[in-house]
Amino acid sequence: MPVDTTGGAAAFISALVSYLSEGYSLDHAIRIANYAAGFCISHPGVVTALVDKLTLETYVNKLEPELLTHGSDILA
């Protein structure tokens, strides 16, 4: 359930750009960014609700570990 949606878009965009810049496919980057936004809106505040990379990847790895593999998704 959402607690504070103020920073959701910022969390999504920052995660999306971060994972795209690391060579993830658009599909994987969007899915990871959705997790970042979901984490953010489930906590109060904006800055304090933003998820760090380690926490995000630990959470994603438990639910969809294939999202964190580059494999053939990495850009040439």
C-alpha positions as CSV (number, residue, x, y, z in Angstrom):
1,M,0.0,0.0,0.0
2,P,1.4,3.4,-0.9
3,V,2.5,5.6,2.0
4,D,4.0,8.6,0.1
5,T,4.0,8.8,-3.7
6,T,6.1,12.0,-3.8
7,G,9.4,10.4,-4.8
8,G,8.1,7.5,-6.9
9,A,8.8,9.0,-10.3
10,A,12.3,10.2,-9.2
11,A,13.1,6.7,-8.0
12,F,11.9,5.1,-11.2
13,I,13.8,7.5,-13.5
14,S,17.0,7.3,-11.5
15,A,17.0,3.5,-11.4
16,L,16.0,3.3,-15.1
17,V,18.9,5.6,-16.2
18,S,21.4,3.9,-13.9
19,Y,20.6,0.4,-15.2
20,L,20.5,1.4,-18.8
21,S,23.9,3.1,-18.4
22,E,25.2,-0.2,-17.0
23,G,24.1,-2.0,-20.2
24,Y,20.9,-3.6,-19.1
25,S,18.1,-4.0,-21.7
26,L,15.3,-1.6,-21.7
27,D,12.9,-4.3,-20.5
28,H,15.1,-5.3,-17.6
29,A,15.9,-1.7,-16.6
30,I,12.2,-0.8,-16.6
31,R,11.3,-3.8,-14.4
32,I,14.1,-3.0,-11.9
33,A,13.0,0.6,-11.9
34,N,9.5,-0.5,-11.0
35,Y,10.9,-2.2,-7.9
36,A,12.8,1.0,-7.0
37,A,9.7,3.1,-7.3
38,G,7.6,0.6,-5.4
39,F,10.1,0.6,-2.5
40,C,10.1,4.4,-2.5
41,I,6.4,4.9,-2.3
42,S,6.0,2.3,0.5
43,H,8.1,4.5,2.8
44,P,7.4,8.0,4.1
45,G,9.4,11.0,2.8
46,V,11.4,11.3,-0.4
47,V,15.1,11.2,0.3
48,T,14.8,8.8,3.2
49,A,12.6,6.5,1.1
50,L,14.9,6.2,-1.9
51,V,16.4,2.7,-2.1
52,D,20.2,2.2,-2.4
53,K,21.6,-0.1,-5.0
54,L,22.6,-2.9,-2.6
55,T,19.2,-3.0,-1.0
56,L,17.4,-2.9,-4.4
57,E,19.5,-5.6,-5.9
58,T,19.1,-7.8,-2.8
59,Y,15.3,-7.5,-3.0
60,V,15.2,-8.0,-6.8
61,N,17.5,-11.0,-6.5
62,K,15.0,-12.7,-4.2
63,L,12.1,-12.2,-6.5
64,E,13.5,-12.2,-10.0
65,P,17.2,-12.9,-10.1
66,E,17.2,-13.2,-13.9
67,L,16.7,-9.4,-14.0
68,L,20.2,-8.8,-12.7
69,T,22.0,-10.8,-15.3
70,H,23.2,-9.0,-18.4
71,G,23.8,-12.1,-20.6
72,S,22.8,-11.2,-24.1
73,D,21.2,-8.0,-22.9
74,I,24.4,-6.1,-22.6
75,L,24.8,-3.4,-25.2
76,A,27.7,-3.7,-27.7
